[in-house]
Amino acid sequence: IAIMSGAIVVSIILIICNYFGLSYFYLQAQNLVIQTHFEKLLLDSMLSFLLFAGALTIDIDSLFSQKWLITALATLSTICSTFLVGFALWFIANLLHLTLPLITCLLFGALISPTDPIAVLAILTNVGMPKQLSTIVAGESLFNDGVGIVMFLTLLKLTTSHAAHHIVL
């Protein structure tokens, strides 16, 4: 929340600077954003550290003893959520007479479906949940990020390929 709030404040400041003729800062920020390869930054660096930080608090033996349940929950919940969110967005967009391709809506679903493992682990720690249930929920939260990444990258590839143009409802 702090990062998002800071980004909003900086964006507003840059827009105000540009409005009053101080376009140097606005153009510098714009160039920085254009030159940044966000896929590499997020997927190859930041996500790895976040998942590692979340995994540090989980007991590996407990995680391994619940591997099949965690795998099933992480896989099924993320896939179902991706399709539910995607189809809901597509349906609502059609009700509002907005033309959004289904594949784009599914891509959005894959983007927001995985839960935040750091937030889940922090909540579980504060609530004092039983160890076995805590391991299942925390493990599912960590592994659904992996499923979410695979879903997102697969749908992104479909979105940018010619095959996506045939997936229209």
Secondary structure, 3 states (H helix, E strand, C coil): CHHHHHHHHHHHHHHHHHHCCCHHHHHHHHHHHHHCCHHHHHHHHHHHHHHHHHHCCCCHHHHHHCHHHHHHHHHHHHHHHHHHHHHHHHHHHHHCCCCCCHHHHHHHHHHHCCCCHHHHHHHHHHHCCCHHHHHHHHHHHHHHHHHHHHHHHHHHHHHCCHHHHHCCC
